[in-house]
Amino acid sequence: MRTYTNVKDLGDLKAAVSEALEIKKNRFAYKSLGENKTLLMVFFNSSLRTRLSTQKAGMNLGMNTMVLDINQGAWKLETERGVIMDGDKSEHILEAIPVMGSYCDIIGVRAFAQFENKEDDYQEKILNQFIQYSGKPVFSMEAATGHPLQAFADLITIEEYKRTSRPKVVMTWAPHPKALPQAVPNSFADFMNEADVDFVITHPQGYELDPKFVRGAVVEYDQDKALAGADFVYAKNWAAYADPNYGKILSKDMSWTITSQKMALTNNAYFMHCLPVRRNMIVSDDVIESPQSIVIPEAANREISAQTVIKRMLESLT
């Protein structure tokens, strides 16, 4: 595997989940794969779980790991061609990327949507430049339009906790004070549509996601109706996708917050969220602290999803 940006890169999804669960049983079984190999993690944006889990995954595989924070201890990078570089950006990304590639064997990149230009965001300019110019395998640690390491961890978690062979999984929009990218919901939809689940997306009017991620999922605008009988509830905020409101907040309707009353509509569902979470906006204290909340095991599985991906990339180098 030379790139990891979406669910299709994993191939057989059931096999990928089985592989991940085997890795979880013995995280150091493939330590020799990464011996004398270096993982470079490049962050254009902040991180907690992604940074720690991915670095730990590389270490589990015997790799040296390096972390580069762009704009914090590194030169500011220009990302556009044709720009007269007379401002505060001292280096162009087209020189920086091959230099980075010369120091490592695998690169992880984290670069969020800017909400300045929808076309630029959905073309994944930064991530794709790393894929094109680094000369090394590249995986997404969250890009403008997707977070496949998170979605893979989510699927692993659902597989571990499901009580029926085909659970009902509901992804619900929830209010938030800031405009957030569609990356997490896009990837969650991408994975759930390929998994053996009954998948429903619920959100207010105007928050429709890119159809290429929604695909055949059921879209229900009545949250209560969507939650009925759910086995898993995945809450997440995202800003509007459709023009002319791309990147905008259309609503902060607190009736969409996941509360114990909302969870009572479900089939004693497990509550999921990618974290960090705004308590009492996305979810109430009592729900996230309840025995049905699996946000911590879900976050712990970020190590396993990253390790599975990096293992496959290391295998492609041999």
Buried (B, 14 or more C-beta within 10 A) or exposed (E): BBBBBBBEBBEEBEEBBEBBBEBBEEBEEBBEBBEEBBBBBBBBBEBEBBBEBBBBBBBBBBBBBBBBBBEEEBEEBBBEEEEEEEEEBEBBBBEBBEEBBEEBBBBBBBBBBBBEEBEBBBEBBBBBBBBEBBEBBBBBBBBBBBBBBBBBBBBBBBBBBBEEEEBBBBBBBBBBEEBBBBBBBBBBBBBBBBBEBBBBBBBBEEBBBBEEBBEEBEEBEEBEEBBBEBBBBBBBBBBBBEEEEBBEBBBEEEEBBBBEEBBEBBBEBBBBBBBEBBEBBBBBEEBBEBEBBBBEBBBBBBBBBBBBBBBBBBEEEE
